[in-house]
């Protein structure tokens, strides 16, 4: 049986990426396969480091997810077995497009645990 939620996206509440996703949600968000978790930022407008999970990949921007598809798939697919979520960190983003989310969602569908995409800040 497939997981109902394929990917959790953690992003700054009312940040640029959050506003963009609310204004024009991509199909994966509309369908519920990608769930948004709106988090308060620190005083500098950044998210704190992930409180839980194993960071398996960090990229400067969402474009790197699409450009480096194989790296995303390997980071998730080759992760050491465990129970904690797998985390991909995006250092900064103004928006997240469907093609960028799809790369992580496809890899997450093959994972045996939760996958989180954490957008640390606006750019």
HELIX and SHEET records of a PDB file:
HELIX    1   1 UNK A   16  UNK A   23  1                                   8    
HELIX    2   2 UNK A   27  UNK A   30  1                                   4    
HELIX    3   3 UNK A   63  UNK A   67  1                                   5    
HELIX    4   4 UNK A   69  UNK A   77  1                                   9    
HELIX    5   5 UNK A   98  UNK A  109  1                                  12    
SHEET    1   A 5 UNK A  34  UNK A  39  0                                        
SHEET    2   A 5 UNK A   7  UNK A  12  1                                        
SHEET    3   A 5 UNK A 115  UNK A 119  1                                        
SHEET    4   A 5 UNK A  86  UNK A  90  1                                        
SHEET    5   A 5 UNK A  54  UNK A  59  1                                        
END                                                                             
